[in-house]
Amino acid sequence: MSYGFDFYAADDEDILNMGEIGAPNRAFEIRLDQRNNGPIIFKERGAGLEGVVDVLKSHCEKHEHSNEVALLHKWLDDLITRRRSLVGTV
């Protein structure tokens, strides 16, 4: 199972329809499961999650002055919260 963010680039049609932040937000919803369905369940670790972090970092930096970047900050917060909840459970 791979999240598929290793070489992620938003589709031009997705950017047109959802915007430059909406497109990766939708990709996160699909690949990590929607946040509103409960906590994120990690399906892999290591390199697979590194791709997720890289995409979040690059889009947050590129759009740091946009109000919409809050969507991506929420993903980051959810990922960190989930990781912290797992510390000591393995």
BELSUL-V173998 format. One record per residue. N is the residue number from 0. RES is the residue in one letter. PSI is psi as a letter, one per 40 degrees, with the letter a starting at -180 (NA if undefined). OMEGA is omega as a letter, one per 40 degrees, with the letter a starting at -180 (none if undefined). NEAR is the number of other ideal C-beta (glycine too) atoms within 12 Angstrom. Layout:
n=N res=RES psi=PSI omega=OMEGA near=NEAR
n=N res=RES psi=PSI omega=OMEGA near=NEAR
This chain:
n=0 res=M psi=h omega=i near=12
n=1 res=S psi=h omega=i near=18
n=2 res=Y psi=d omega=i near=31
n=3 res=G psi=f omega=i near=21
n=4 res=F psi=e omega=a near=30
n=5 res=D psi=d omega=a near=19
n=6 res=F psi=f omega=a near=11
n=7 res=Y psi=h omega=i near=28
n=8 res=A psi=h omega=a near=19
n=9 res=A psi=i omega=i near=26
n=10 res=D psi=h omega=a near=17
n=11 res=D psi=d omega=a near=11
n=12 res=E psi=d omega=i near=10
n=13 res=D psi=d omega=i near=21
n=14 res=I psi=d omega=i near=19
n=15 res=L psi=d omega=a near=12
n=16 res=N psi=d omega=a near=13
n=17 res=M psi=e omega=a near=21
n=18 res=G psi=i omega=a near=21
n=19 res=E psi=d omega=i near=26
n=20 res=I psi=d omega=i near=32
n=21 res=G psi=d omega=a near=24
n=22 res=A psi=d omega=i near=28
n=23 res=P psi=d omega=i near=38
n=24 res=N psi=d omega=i near=34
n=25 res=R psi=d omega=i near=25
n=26 res=A psi=d omega=i near=30
n=27 res=F psi=d omega=i near=35
n=28 res=E psi=d omega=a near=23
n=29 res=I psi=d omega=a near=18
n=30 res=R psi=d omega=a near=28
n=31 res=L psi=e omega=a near=35
n=32 res=D psi=i omega=a near=19
n=33 res=Q psi=h omega=a near=19
n=34 res=R psi=d omega=a near=22
n=35 res=N psi=e omega=i near=10
n=36 res=N psi=e omega=a near=11
n=37 res=G psi=a omega=a near=12
n=38 res=P psi=i omega=i near=20
n=39 res=I psi=h omega=i near=31
n=40 res=I psi=h omega=i near=21
n=41 res=F psi=h omega=i near=23
n=42 res=K psi=e omega=i near=17
n=43 res=E psi=i omega=i near=20
n=44 res=R psi=i omega=i near=20
n=45 res=G psi=b omega=a near=14
n=46 res=A psi=d omega=i near=15
n=47 res=G psi=d omega=i near=22
n=48 res=L psi=d omega=i near=27
n=49 res=E psi=d omega=i near=19
n=50 res=G psi=d omega=i near=27
n=51 res=V psi=d omega=a near=37
n=52 res=V psi=d omega=a near=26
n=53 res=D psi=d omega=i near=21
n=54 res=V psi=d omega=i near=34
n=55 res=L psi=d omega=a near=34
n=56 res=K psi=d omega=a near=23
n=57 res=S psi=d omega=a near=22
n=58 res=H psi=d omega=i near=34
n=59 res=C psi=d omega=i near=27
n=60 res=E psi=d omega=a near=15
n=61 res=K psi=d omega=a near=18
n=62 res=H psi=f omega=a near=24
n=63 res=E psi=d omega=a near=16
n=64 res=H psi=e omega=i near=11
n=65 res=S psi=h omega=i near=18
n=66 res=N psi=d omega=a near=12
n=67 res=E psi=e omega=a near=22
n=68 res=V psi=e omega=i near=26
n=69 res=A psi=d omega=i near=17
n=70 res=L psi=d omega=a near=29
n=71 res=L psi=d omega=i near=36
n=72 res=H psi=d omega=i near=24
n=73 res=K psi=d omega=i near=24
n=74 res=W psi=d omega=i near=34
n=75 res=L psi=d omega=i near=27
n=76 res=D psi=d omega=a near=19
n=77 res=D psi=d omega=i near=30
n=78 res=L psi=d omega=i near=31
n=79 res=I psi=d omega=i near=20
n=80 res=T psi=d omega=i near=16
n=81 res=R psi=d omega=i near=25
n=82 res=R psi=d omega=i near=22
n=83 res=R psi=d omega=i near=14
n=84 res=S psi=e omega=a near=17
n=85 res=L psi=e omega=a near=16
n=86 res=V psi=h omega=i near=10
n=87 res=G psi=e omega=a near=7
n=88 res=T psi=e omega=a near=9
n=89 res=V psi=NA omega=none near=8
